[in-house]
Amino acid sequence: MRKFLWPLFVLAILIGTSCKPSVNIEKEKEAVLAVILEEADALLAMDKERVYATHIQSSEEMRLELGVYGYRIYDGWEEIGSLIGDFVDAEPSEHAKISKENVRIKVAGTAAWLICDNVISWGTGEEKDGYSNIQIAFLEKVQGEWKISLTAYYNKPVEVPGIDETFSRPGGS
């Protein structure tokens, strides 16, 4: 009898440890994008609490802004929360819009990254203006919810006549 219990015990352990819940990657990608879109919508609504709710709000969170004249790293939630708070407390722009284009997402367990064109516009008619940068975001799944842990914004290069600093893509421009 003992001879048969040992293999059954080992089999039960193997089955128990190898059974992991399946993850629907497409559903997780949709959830990641929803967090990024919620942050943008909350910024437009000038709703600080909604913006804050999309972030992990820890000392390990980071934000990088990289532009033509240099870069700035915001290290930890204290700096990032203050930056967001200052923006949200300012006067809202009339007819402002934020859209995410050319979105790419990768989910790996409880971590994910997203890269997209972050398109910001404001005003109407001849007063319409805006810009576009590249947004890179890393998210962590915290207690079942995706939260932003790092965001980087990279200004797209401006066209300079006579200088071509573009990189060609395979099979096209």
C-alpha positions as CSV (number, residue, x, y, z in Angstrom):
1,M,0.0,0.0,0.0
2,R,2.8,2.4,0.9
3,K,4.4,1.6,-2.5
4,F,1.4,3.1,-4.2
5,L,0.9,6.2,-2.0
6,W,4.3,7.7,-2.7
7,P,3.9,7.9,-6.5
8,L,0.3,9.3,-6.0
9,F,1.7,11.9,-3.6
10,V,4.4,12.9,-6.1
11,L,1.9,13.1,-8.9
12,A,-0.5,15.2,-6.8
13,I,2.4,17.6,-6.1
14,L,3.4,17.9,-9.7
15,I,-0.1,18.5,-10.9
16,G,-0.7,21.1,-8.1
17,T,2.4,23.1,-8.8
18,S,2.2,23.0,-12.6
19,C,-1.4,24.2,-12.9
20,K,-1.3,27.9,-13.4
21,P,-4.3,30.0,-14.2
22,S,-4.3,30.8,-17.9
23,V,-3.9,34.5,-18.8
24,N,-5.8,36.1,-21.6
25,I,-3.0,38.3,-23.1
26,E,-5.4,40.3,-25.3
27,K,-7.6,41.1,-22.3
28,E,-4.5,42.2,-20.3
29,K,-3.4,44.4,-23.2
30,E,-6.8,46.0,-23.2
31,A,-6.6,46.6,-19.4
32,V,-3.1,48.2,-19.8
33,L,-4.3,50.5,-22.6
34,A,-7.4,51.4,-20.4
35,V,-5.1,52.6,-17.6
36,I,-3.1,54.8,-20.1
37,L,-6.3,56.2,-21.6
38,E,-7.8,56.8,-18.1
39,E,-4.7,58.8,-17.1
40,A,-5.0,61.0,-20.2
41,D,-8.8,61.5,-19.7
42,A,-8.2,62.3,-16.0
43,L,-5.6,64.9,-17.0
44,L,-8.0,66.5,-19.4
45,A,-10.7,66.6,-16.7
46,M,-8.1,68.1,-14.4
47,D,-9.0,65.4,-11.9
48,K,-6.0,64.8,-9.7
49,E,-7.4,61.8,-7.8
50,R,-8.2,59.9,-11.0
51,V,-4.7,60.6,-12.3
52,Y,-3.1,59.5,-9.1
53,A,-5.2,56.3,-9.1
54,T,-3.4,55.2,-12.3
55,H,0.0,55.2,-10.7
56,I,1.7,52.9,-8.2
57,Q,2.6,56.0,-6.0
58,S,5.8,54.6,-4.6
59,S,9.3,55.9,-4.1
60,E,10.4,53.5,-6.9
61,E,8.2,55.2,-9.6
62,M,10.0,57.2,-12.2
63,R,9.2,59.7,-15.0
64,L,11.6,60.7,-17.8
65,E,11.1,63.7,-20.1
66,L,13.6,63.8,-22.9
67,G,13.6,66.7,-25.3
68,V,15.7,68.7,-27.7
69,Y,17.5,70.6,-24.9
70,G,18.1,67.8,-22.5
71,Y,16.2,65.6,-20.1
72,R,14.7,65.6,-16.7
73,I,14.1,62.6,-14.4
74,Y,11.5,62.7,-11.7
75,D,12.4,60.1,-9.1
76,G,9.8,58.8,-6.8
77,W,6.1,59.6,-6.2
78,E,6.8,62.7,-4.2
79,E,8.3,64.5,-7.3
80,I,5.9,62.9,-9.8
81,G,2.8,63.6,-7.7
82,S,3.9,67.2,-7.3
83,L,4.4,67.6,-11.0
84,I,1.0,66.2,-11.8
85,G,-0.6,68.2,-9.1
86,D,0.9,71.4,-10.4
87,F,-0.4,70.6,-13.9
88,V,-3.9,69.7,-12.7
89,D,-4.1,72.8,-10.5
90,A,-3.3,75.1,-13.5
91,E,-5.9,76.6,-15.9
92,P,-7.2,74.0,-18.3
93,S,-6.6,74.4,-22.0
94,E,-9.7,75.1,-24.1
95,H,-10.6,72.2,-26.4
96,A,-7.7,70.1,-25.3
97,K,-7.4,66.5,-26.6
98,I,-4.9,63.7,-26.0
99,S,-4.9,60.6,-28.2
100,K,-2.7,57.6,-28.3
101,E,-1.7,56.3,-31.8
102,N,0.4,53.5,-33.1
103,V,0.1,51.7,-29.8
104,R,2.2,48.6,-29.0
105,I,1.9,46.6,-25.8
106,K,3.7,43.7,-24.3
107,V,2.4,41.8,-21.3
108,A,4.7,39.5,-19.3
109,G,3.2,38.2,-16.1
110,T,2.6,41.0,-13.7
111,A,4.6,43.5,-15.8
112,A,3.8,45.3,-19.1
113,W,5.1,48.0,-21.3
114,L,3.5,50.2,-23.8
115,I,4.9,52.5,-26.5
116,C,2.8,54.9,-28.5
117,D,2.6,58.3,-30.2
118,N,1.2,60.7,-27.6
119,V,-0.7,63.3,-29.6
120,I,-1.8,66.5,-27.7
121,S,-3.8,69.3,-29.3
122,W,-5.7,72.3,-28.0
123,G,-7.7,75.2,-29.4
124,T,-10.0,75.4,-32.5
125,G,-9.8,76.8,-36.0
126,E,-6.8,79.0,-36.6
127,E,-6.0,78.9,-32.9
128,K,-5.5,75.1,-33.0
129,D,-2.1,74.0,-31.9
130,G,-0.4,70.9,-30.4
131,Y,2.5,68.5,-30.6
132,S,3.3,64.8,-30.6
133,N,5.8,62.9,-28.6
134,I,6.6,59.2,-28.0
135,Q,5.3,57.8,-24.7
136,I,6.9,54.7,-23.2
137,A,5.2,53.3,-20.1
138,F,5.9,50.4,-17.8
139,L,3.1,49.1,-15.7
140,E,2.9,46.6,-12.8
141,K,-0.1,44.6,-11.7
142,V,-0.7,45.5,-8.1
143,Q,-3.5,43.7,-6.2
144,G,-5.1,42.7,-9.6
145,E,-4.9,46.2,-11.1
146,W,-2.5,47.7,-13.6
147,K,-0.6,50.7,-12.4
148,I,2.0,52.9,-14.0
149,S,5.4,52.6,-12.5
150,L,7.5,54.4,-15.2
151,T,6.6,56.8,-17.9
152,A,9.0,58.3,-20.4
153,Y,8.2,61.0,-23.0
154,Y,10.6,61.5,-25.9
155,N,10.1,64.6,-28.1
156,K,10.1,63.7,-31.8
157,P,12.9,65.3,-33.8
158,V,12.0,68.4,-35.8
159,E,12.7,68.4,-39.5
160,V,15.8,70.5,-40.4
161,P,16.2,71.3,-44.1
162,G,19.1,69.6,-45.6
163,I,19.6,67.1,-42.7
164,D,18.1,63.7,-42.8
165,E,18.3,62.0,-39.4
166,T,15.4,59.6,-40.0
167,F,15.7,55.9,-39.7
168,S,14.1,53.8,-42.3
169,R,11.8,51.0,-41.4
170,P,12.1,47.6,-43.1
171,G,10.0,47.7,-46.2
172,G,9.1,51.3,-46.1
173,S,9.7,54.8,-44.7
